[in-house]
Amino acid sequence: MRHEEAAAFAAGAEAHLTGALAIPAGSSGDWHSDPAPQYVITLSGTLEFGTRLGESCTLAPGTILLAEESEGGGGHRWRLTDGQPWRRAYVILE
């Protein structure tokens, strides 16, 4: 998804943009679910991202991920892979 598409979608819905958050290099996140549908915008760091449904992808700077857990298969985990901190911003859709 392009940045312009994400911005247009967020403008048309009730949304909340958080400040940038950072996780130290070498970190990982165990299985968890999102509290609400949200766009996750990766600003720095590269990570492997996987879901309980067996889907996986690489998130790199500039990637915009629409994170919304599916019923019965929700949950994901991630692992930083490039020695950089993961800095990201969230657009939480309400």
Rosetta constraint file for C-alpha pairs under 8 A:
AtomPair CA 1 CA 5 HARMONIC 6.48 0.50
AtomPair CA 1 CA 6 HARMONIC 6.93 0.50
AtomPair CA 1 CA 63 HARMONIC 7.88 0.50
AtomPair CA 1 CA 64 HARMONIC 6.32 0.50
AtomPair CA 1 CA 65 HARMONIC 7.83 0.50
AtomPair CA 2 CA 6 HARMONIC 6.54 0.50
AtomPair CA 2 CA 64 HARMONIC 7.55 0.50
AtomPair CA 3 CA 7 HARMONIC 6.17 0.50
AtomPair CA 3 CA 64 HARMONIC 7.42 0.50
AtomPair CA 4 CA 8 HARMONIC 6.11 0.50
AtomPair CA 5 CA 9 HARMONIC 6.14 0.50
AtomPair CA 6 CA 10 HARMONIC 6.08 0.50
AtomPair CA 6 CA 39 HARMONIC 7.76 0.50
AtomPair CA 6 CA 64 HARMONIC 7.86 0.50
AtomPair CA 7 CA 11 HARMONIC 6.03 0.50
AtomPair CA 8 CA 12 HARMONIC 6.36 0.50
AtomPair CA 9 CA 13 HARMONIC 6.49 0.50
AtomPair CA 10 CA 14 HARMONIC 6.94 0.50
AtomPair CA 10 CA 15 HARMONIC 5.79 0.50
AtomPair CA 10 CA 91 HARMONIC 7.38 0.50
AtomPair CA 10 CA 93 HARMONIC 7.28 0.50
AtomPair CA 11 CA 15 HARMONIC 7.38 0.50
AtomPair CA 13 CA 93 HARMONIC 7.01 0.50
AtomPair CA 13 CA 94 HARMONIC 7.62 0.50
AtomPair CA 14 CA 93 HARMONIC 6.05 0.50
AtomPair CA 14 CA 94 HARMONIC 5.46 0.50
AtomPair CA 15 CA 91 HARMONIC 6.25 0.50
AtomPair CA 15 CA 92 HARMONIC 5.40 0.50
AtomPair CA 15 CA 93 HARMONIC 4.48 0.50
AtomPair CA 15 CA 94 HARMONIC 5.70 0.50
AtomPair CA 16 CA 90 HARMONIC 7.97 0.50
AtomPair CA 16 CA 91 HARMONIC 5.45 0.50
AtomPair CA 16 CA 92 HARMONIC 5.07 0.50
AtomPair CA 16 CA 93 HARMONIC 6.63 0.50
AtomPair CA 16 CA 94 HARMONIC 7.74 0.50
AtomPair CA 17 CA 89 HARMONIC 7.31 0.50
AtomPair CA 17 CA 90 HARMONIC 5.79 0.50
AtomPair CA 17 CA 91 HARMONIC 4.42 0.50
AtomPair CA 17 CA 92 HARMONIC 6.36 0.50
AtomPair CA 18 CA 89 HARMONIC 5.98 0.50
AtomPair CA 18 CA 90 HARMONIC 5.42 0.50
AtomPair CA 18 CA 91 HARMONIC 6.46 0.50
AtomPair CA 18 CA 92 HARMONIC 7.79 0.50
AtomPair CA 19 CA 89 HARMONIC 5.98 0.50
AtomPair CA 19 CA 90 HARMONIC 7.58 0.50
AtomPair CA 20 CA 87 HARMONIC 6.36 0.50
AtomPair CA 20 CA 88 HARMONIC 5.35 0.50
AtomPair CA 20 CA 89 HARMONIC 4.59 0.50
AtomPair CA 20 CA 90 HARMONIC 7.70 0.50
AtomPair CA 21 CA 86 HARMONIC 7.96 0.50
AtomPair CA 21 CA 87 HARMONIC 5.44 0.50
AtomPair CA 21 CA 88 HARMONIC 5.42 0.50
AtomPair CA 21 CA 89 HARMONIC 6.21 0.50
AtomPair CA 22 CA 85 HARMONIC 6.41 0.50
AtomPair CA 22 CA 86 HARMONIC 5.43 0.50
AtomPair CA 22 CA 87 HARMONIC 4.27 0.50
AtomPair CA 22 CA 88 HARMONIC 6.55 0.50
AtomPair CA 23 CA 27 HARMONIC 6.86 0.50
AtomPair CA 23 CA 85 HARMONIC 5.48 0.50
AtomPair CA 23 CA 86 HARMONIC 5.07 0.50
AtomPair CA 23 CA 87 HARMONIC 6.52 0.50
AtomPair CA 24 CA 84 HARMONIC 7.33 0.50
AtomPair CA 24 CA 85 HARMONIC 4.54 0.50
AtomPair CA 24 CA 86 HARMONIC 6.62 0.50
AtomPair CA 25 CA 45 HARMONIC 7.80 0.50
AtomPair CA 25 CA 80 HARMONIC 6.60 0.50
AtomPair CA 25 CA 82 HARMONIC 7.69 0.50
AtomPair CA 25 CA 83 HARMONIC 5.08 0.50
AtomPair CA 25 CA 84 HARMONIC 4.73 0.50
AtomPair CA 25 CA 85 HARMONIC 4.12 0.50
AtomPair CA 25 CA 86 HARMONIC 6.82 0.50
AtomPair CA 26 CA 79 HARMONIC 7.49 0.50
AtomPair CA 26 CA 80 HARMONIC 5.52 0.50
AtomPair CA 26 CA 81 HARMONIC 6.92 0.50
AtomPair CA 26 CA 82 HARMONIC 7.89 0.50
AtomPair CA 26 CA 83 HARMONIC 6.02 0.50
AtomPair CA 26 CA 84 HARMONIC 7.55 0.50
AtomPair CA 26 CA 85 HARMONIC 7.60 0.50
AtomPair CA 27 CA 79 HARMONIC 6.27 0.50
AtomPair CA 27 CA 80 HARMONIC 5.78 0.50
AtomPair CA 28 CA 77 HARMONIC 7.60 0.50
AtomPair CA 28 CA 78 HARMONIC 5.56 0.50
AtomPair CA 28 CA 79 HARMONIC 4.16 0.50
AtomPair CA 28 CA 80 HARMONIC 6.08 0.50
AtomPair CA 29 CA 77 HARMONIC 5.33 0.50
AtomPair CA 29 CA 78 HARMONIC 5.21 0.50
AtomPair CA 29 CA 79 HARMONIC 6.41 0.50
AtomPair CA 30 CA 76 HARMONIC 7.61 0.50
AtomPair CA 30 CA 77 HARMONIC 5.06 0.50
AtomPair CA 30 CA 78 HARMONIC 7.01 0.50
AtomPair CA 31 CA 75 HARMONIC 5.86 0.50
AtomPair CA 31 CA 76 HARMONIC 5.18 0.50
AtomPair CA 31 CA 77 HARMONIC 4.78 0.50
AtomPair CA 32 CA 75 HARMONIC 5.00 0.50
AtomPair CA 32 CA 76 HARMONIC 5.65 0.50
AtomPair CA 32 CA 77 HARMONIC 6.61 0.50
AtomPair CA 33 CA 69 HARMONIC 6.64 0.50
AtomPair CA 33 CA 74 HARMONIC 6.19 0.50
AtomPair CA 33 CA 75 HARMONIC 4.41 0.50
AtomPair CA 33 CA 76 HARMONIC 6.36 0.50
AtomPair CA 34 CA 38 HARMONIC 7.99 0.50
AtomPair CA 34 CA 67 HARMONIC 7.12 0.50
AtomPair CA 34 CA 68 HARMONIC 6.82 0.50
AtomPair CA 34 CA 69 HARMONIC 6.63 0.50
AtomPair CA 34 CA 75 HARMONIC 7.49 0.50
AtomPair CA 36 CA 68 HARMONIC 6.98 0.50
AtomPair CA 36 CA 92 HARMONIC 6.76 0.50
AtomPair CA 36 CA 93 HARMONIC 6.90 0.50
AtomPair CA 36 CA 94 HARMONIC 7.27 0.50
AtomPair CA 37 CA 66 HARMONIC 7.34 0.50
AtomPair CA 37 CA 67 HARMONIC 5.73 0.50
AtomPair CA 37 CA 68 HARMONIC 4.56 0.50
AtomPair CA 37 CA 69 HARMONIC 7.44 0.50
AtomPair CA 37 CA 92 HARMONIC 6.29 0.50
AtomPair CA 37 CA 93 HARMONIC 5.56 0.50
AtomPair CA 37 CA 94 HARMONIC 7.47 0.50
AtomPair CA 38 CA 66 HARMONIC 5.87 0.50
AtomPair CA 38 CA 67 HARMONIC 5.33 0.50
AtomPair CA 38 CA 68 HARMONIC 6.64 0.50
AtomPair CA 38 CA 90 HARMONIC 6.45 0.50
AtomPair CA 38 CA 91 HARMONIC 5.42 0.50
AtomPair CA 38 CA 92 HARMONIC 4.28 0.50
AtomPair CA 38 CA 93 HARMONIC 5.32 0.50
AtomPair CA 39 CA 64 HARMONIC 6.39 0.50
AtomPair CA 39 CA 65 HARMONIC 5.47 0.50
AtomPair CA 39 CA 66 HARMONIC 4.53 0.50
AtomPair CA 39 CA 67 HARMONIC 5.97 0.50
AtomPair CA 39 CA 90 HARMONIC 5.55 0.50
AtomPair CA 39 CA 91 HARMONIC 4.98 0.50
AtomPair CA 39 CA 92 HARMONIC 6.47 0.50
AtomPair CA 39 CA 93 HARMONIC 7.81 0.50
AtomPair CA 40 CA 64 HARMONIC 5.66 0.50
AtomPair CA 40 CA 65 HARMONIC 5.11 0.50
AtomPair CA 40 CA 66 HARMONIC 6.46 0.50
AtomPair CA 40 CA 67 HARMONIC 6.89 0.50
AtomPair CA 40 CA 88 HARMONIC 6.66 0.50
AtomPair CA 40 CA 89 HARMONIC 5.96 0.50
AtomPair CA 40 CA 90 HARMONIC 4.76 0.50
AtomPair CA 40 CA 91 HARMONIC 6.69 0.50
AtomPair CA 41 CA 61 HARMONIC 7.97 0.50
AtomPair CA 41 CA 62 HARMONIC 6.77 0.50
AtomPair CA 41 CA 63 HARMONIC 5.94 0.50
AtomPair CA 41 CA 64 HARMONIC 4.56 0.50
AtomPair CA 41 CA 65 HARMONIC 6.51 0.50
AtomPair CA 41 CA 88 HARMONIC 5.31 0.50
AtomPair CA 41 CA 89 HARMONIC 5.18 0.50
AtomPair CA 41 CA 90 HARMONIC 6.20 0.50
AtomPair CA 42 CA 59 HARMONIC 6.98 0.50
AtomPair CA 42 CA 60 HARMONIC 6.29 0.50
AtomPair CA 42 CA 61 HARMONIC 4.97 0.50
AtomPair CA 42 CA 62 HARMONIC 5.68 0.50
AtomPair CA 42 CA 63 HARMONIC 5.50 0.50
AtomPair CA 42 CA 64 HARMONIC 6.55 0.50
AtomPair CA 42 CA 86 HARMONIC 7.21 0.50
AtomPair CA 42 CA 87 HARMONIC 6.16 0.50
AtomPair CA 42 CA 88 HARMONIC 4.46 0.50
AtomPair CA 42 CA 89 HARMONIC 6.80 0.50
AtomPair CA 43 CA 60 HARMONIC 7.82 0.50
AtomPair CA 43 CA 61 HARMONIC 4.81 0.50
AtomPair CA 43 CA 62 HARMONIC 6.05 0.50
AtomPair CA 43 CA 63 HARMONIC 7.95 0.50
AtomPair CA 43 CA 86 HARMONIC 7.33 0.50
AtomPair CA 43 CA 87 HARMONIC 5.17 0.50
AtomPair CA 43 CA 88 HARMONIC 5.06 0.50
AtomPair CA 43 CA 89 HARMONIC 7.42 0.50
AtomPair CA 44 CA 60 HARMONIC 6.94 0.50
AtomPair CA 44 CA 61 HARMONIC 4.86 0.50
AtomPair CA 44 CA 84 HARMONIC 7.11 0.50
AtomPair CA 44 CA 85 HARMONIC 6.67 0.50
AtomPair CA 44 CA 86 HARMONIC 5.39 0.50
AtomPair CA 44 CA 87 HARMONIC 5.05 0.50
AtomPair CA 44 CA 88 HARMONIC 7.05 0.50
AtomPair CA 45 CA 60 HARMONIC 6.16 0.50
AtomPair CA 45 CA 61 HARMONIC 6.33 0.50
AtomPair CA 45 CA 80 HARMONIC 6.96 0.50
AtomPair CA 45 CA 81 HARMONIC 7.82 0.50
AtomPair CA 45 CA 82 HARMONIC 6.47 0.50
AtomPair CA 45 CA 83 HARMONIC 7.49 0.50
AtomPair CA 45 CA 84 HARMONIC 4.88 0.50
AtomPair CA 45 CA 85 HARMONIC 5.34 0.50
AtomPair CA 45 CA 86 HARMONIC 4.44 0.50
AtomPair CA 45 CA 87 HARMONIC 6.66 0.50
AtomPair CA 46 CA 58 HARMONIC 6.98 0.50
AtomPair CA 46 CA 59 HARMONIC 5.56 0.50
AtomPair CA 46 CA 60 HARMONIC 4.44 0.50
AtomPair CA 46 CA 61 HARMONIC 6.85 0.50
AtomPair CA 46 CA 80 HARMONIC 5.81 0.50
AtomPair CA 46 CA 81 HARMONIC 5.76 0.50
AtomPair CA 46 CA 82 HARMONIC 5.67 0.50
AtomPair CA 46 CA 84 HARMONIC 7.36 0.50
AtomPair CA 46 CA 86 HARMONIC 7.06 0.50
AtomPair CA 47 CA 58 HARMONIC 5.69 0.50
AtomPair CA 47 CA 59 HARMONIC 5.30 0.50
AtomPair CA 47 CA 60 HARMONIC 6.70 0.50
AtomPair CA 47 CA 78 HARMONIC 6.45 0.50
AtomPair CA 47 CA 79 HARMONIC 5.29 0.50
AtomPair CA 47 CA 80 HARMONIC 4.12 0.50
AtomPair CA 47 CA 81 HARMONIC 5.22 0.50
AtomPair CA 47 CA 82 HARMONIC 7.38 0.50
AtomPair CA 47 CA 86 HARMONIC 7.97 0.50
AtomPair CA 48 CA 56 HARMONIC 7.17 0.50
AtomPair CA 48 CA 57 HARMONIC 6.05 0.50
AtomPair CA 48 CA 58 HARMONIC 4.74 0.50
AtomPair CA 48 CA 59 HARMONIC 6.45 0.50
AtomPair CA 48 CA 78 HARMONIC 5.45 0.50
AtomPair CA 48 CA 79 HARMONIC 5.31 0.50
AtomPair CA 48 CA 80 HARMONIC 6.47 0.50
AtomPair CA 48 CA 81 HARMONIC 6.93 0.50
AtomPair CA 49 CA 56 HARMONIC 5.47 0.50
AtomPair CA 49 CA 57 HARMONIC 5.37 0.50
AtomPair CA 49 CA 58 HARMONIC 5.98 0.50
AtomPair CA 49 CA 59 HARMONIC 6.92 0.50
AtomPair CA 49 CA 76 HARMONIC 7.20 0.50
AtomPair CA 49 CA 77 HARMONIC 6.00 0.50
AtomPair CA 49 CA 78 HARMONIC 4.42 0.50
AtomPair CA 49 CA 79 HARMONIC 6.79 0.50
AtomPair CA 50 CA 54 HARMONIC 6.64 0.50
AtomPair CA 50 CA 55 HARMONIC 5.66 0.50
AtomPair CA 50 CA 56 HARMONIC 4.20 0.50
AtomPair CA 50 CA 57 HARMONIC 6.60 0.50
AtomPair CA 50 CA 76 HARMONIC 5.53 0.50
AtomPair CA 50 CA 77 HARMONIC 5.53 0.50
AtomPair CA 50 CA 78 HARMONIC 6.24 0.50
AtomPair CA 51 CA 55 HARMONIC 5.32 0.50
AtomPair CA 51 CA 56 HARMONIC 6.38 0.50
AtomPair CA 51 CA 74 HARMONIC 7.43 0.50
AtomPair CA 51 CA 75 HARMONIC 5.90 0.50
AtomPair CA 51 CA 76 HARMONIC 4.18 0.50
AtomPair CA 51 CA 77 HARMONIC 6.52 0.50
AtomPair CA 52 CA 73 HARMONIC 6.11 0.50
AtomPair CA 52 CA 74 HARMONIC 6.59 0.50
AtomPair CA 52 CA 75 HARMONIC 5.74 0.50
AtomPair CA 52 CA 76 HARMONIC 5.94 0.50
AtomPair CA 53 CA 73 HARMONIC 6.02 0.50
AtomPair CA 53 CA 74 HARMONIC 7.87 0.50
AtomPair CA 59 CA 63 HARMONIC 5.86 0.50
AtomPair CA 69 CA 73 HARMONIC 7.28 0.50
AtomPair CA 69 CA 74 HARMONIC 4.57 0.50
AtomPair CA 69 CA 75 HARMONIC 6.44 0.50
AtomPair CA 70 CA 74 HARMONIC 5.01 0.50
AtomPair CA 80 CA 84 HARMONIC 7.68 0.50
AtomPair CA 80 CA 85 HARMONIC 7.82 0.50
AtomPair CA 80 CA 86 HARMONIC 7.26 0.50
